[in-house]
Amino acid sequence: MSISSGRKITRIFGAELDKLVTLPMIRLTLTVTFILNFVIAAAYTSVALQGAAGTQSILDTGLASMGYLQAGFIILGILAACSEYTGGQIRTTLTVMPWRGVQLSAKMLALAMITIPAAFISAASGVLYAFIMLEGKALMTEIDTVILTLAGATGYLTLTALLSAAVGAILRRTTPAVVVLLSYYFIVSPLSRDWLPEFFPDKAGQIMYMRHSSSELNVLPPLQGAAILMSWTLVLWATAVACYRNRDA
């Protein structure tokens, strides 16, 4: 009995989601990322309590750990894309699901389904901790700004994970992908802060959750920053699909 294309796609998505949810390294990465982010957010809050950081808003303090938090989501995306290559399981996957473009797209969608709640909880936990500890001692922010900022932070981390997964799918190896992306995000980009334009993925993406800040970073509207980061993600995803479909497993 033949199965409709829609049913096949649904089954492929379910299989990809099940693989990511049950992968021990995915759960470990999410757990370690949350714990380390909370510890770093607590450290920044402690500094703010002592007045060493001057007068900051709750959001500035709660999201000060975002630069480190993104590393966990970069690794998450790479693991999601490269885990099946480690032990050769990718051959079994492609035997069962020969629609390569659909299979990779389903994996990206499944990764987004996992990343969105994880990103929101991670970002919100730092803001909530800062709010509890700094209430009355820091500049307060309107609730609608908090919601929009957390939505931007969630979107940034999710798109960063998807972009990293696309790079991982292109390189097919965990270590090279980690080295390339972490080198860019933590070495190349910071060192080129004064001349690298805001049209690169990390700098455009940061605008998504720094809408409340008066820093010079906000030279573009948040939606434009989101569009730029999404464009980078789509281009890399399309490249990953093209490579995936035209080379051996």
Phi, psi and omega in degrees: 000124183288150179249137182295157180299321179298320179294321178297315180297320178297319179293321178298315178298316179299320179293318180294319179296318180296321179296317182291319182295323184269358180285118184303321183294330177293312179297319180295317180298316180296318181295312181296320180298315180297314183296312181295320178297319180295320179296316180293319178298321178295323179294316178297322178294321178298319177297318179295323178297326180278356177079008183288339182261008182076195180272113180240161175277166177301318182294319178302317182286314183294331181256010181296339181272003184301326180299327177273325181299324182298333180299320179297322181281333172296312179296322178302312180297319180294317179297320180298324183275327190257350188300324184285342179281337186299311182254010179080012180295343182299330179294320177294318180301314183286337175289319180281323183235083185286351178282089189296314181298317179294319182296316179292321178296321178296323177296319179296318179295318178297320177298319178298320180298327179279321188287321184304305179295323180296319180293317181296314181297318181296312181293317183292329182296320178294318179293318180296318179296317179296321179297316182295317186279331187251007182304124181086353182243002180217165180293126180278157181233143180296148186298324180293326176292321178299314181297314180295322180292317178294324176296319177295318178296319178297315178297319180297313181294323179294313179294326177296319177296318180293319176299318179295322178296322178296316178297319178298321179293327179288315183277331177067007180226135185294308186299309178301321180295318178297315181298314182298311186286316179294326177296319179292309187291327188248352179236299184297309184297312178298322181289336181255027185302325186278342184233342179288122186293165182284007181264009172269155194301316184290318182289323176293319181294326180299332179296335182298325183246007177247027179297333183279346187275150177262011183291166181291352181298327186280062177270348177239151174295151180304320180295325178291321175299318178297320180296321180294314179296319178296323178296315176302317181296316181293320179296315179292324177295316179298321177296319179297318179296317179298316178295319183297323184277343188242019177219166180289156179296000000 
